[in-house]
Amino acid sequence: MFFDMITILHTMTVSMNPTWLGETQKRFAQFKDGLLTITADVNDSKLIWKKAK
């Protein structure tokens, strides 16, 4: 499975940052080489998931 970058809208219902509550933020996801990578446009954060065997 492979897909190019897609956009996900994430609405905050729970957050450690109370100013984000109720906010909708964009996330970008890509699945390539067995890795799911999720990035944000608000900073340089990157979350990389690999399926456990």
C-alpha positions as CSV (number, residue, x, y, z in Angstrom):
1,M,0.0,0.0,0.0
2,F,1.2,3.5,-0.8
3,F,-0.4,6.9,-1.0
4,D,0.8,10.4,-1.6
5,M,0.3,13.1,0.9
6,I,-3.3,13.6,2.0
7,T,-4.8,16.2,4.2
8,I,-6.6,15.4,7.5
9,L,-8.6,17.8,9.5
10,H,-8.2,17.2,13.3
11,T,-10.6,18.9,15.7
12,M,-9.4,19.2,19.3
13,T,-11.8,17.9,21.9
14,V,-9.1,17.1,24.4
15,S,-5.7,18.9,24.6
16,M,-2.9,19.6,27.0
17,N,-3.0,23.1,25.5
18,P,-6.4,24.6,26.5
19,T,-6.2,27.2,23.7
20,W,-6.5,24.5,21.1
21,L,-9.8,23.2,22.5
22,G,-12.5,23.3,19.7
23,E,-9.9,24.3,17.1
24,T,-9.5,22.4,13.8
25,Q,-6.0,21.9,12.6
26,K,-4.6,20.5,9.4
27,R,-2.4,17.4,9.4
28,F,-0.7,15.8,6.5
29,A,-0.3,12.0,6.2
30,Q,1.7,9.8,3.9
31,F,2.1,6.1,3.8
32,K,5.3,4.9,2.1
33,D,7.8,2.0,2.6
34,G,5.7,0.6,5.5
35,L,5.7,3.9,7.4
36,L,2.8,6.2,8.2
37,T,4.1,9.7,8.6
38,I,1.9,12.5,10.0
39,T,3.1,16.1,9.9
40,A,1.6,19.5,11.0
41,D,1.7,22.8,9.3
42,V,1.9,24.8,12.6
43,N,5.4,23.6,13.4
44,D,8.1,21.0,12.4
45,S,6.5,18.1,14.3
46,K,6.5,14.7,12.7
47,L,4.9,11.5,13.9
48,I,6.1,8.3,12.3
49,W,4.3,5.0,12.9
50,K,5.5,1.5,11.9
51,K,3.2,-1.5,12.1
52,A,4.4,-4.0,14.7
53,K,5.0,-7.5,13.5
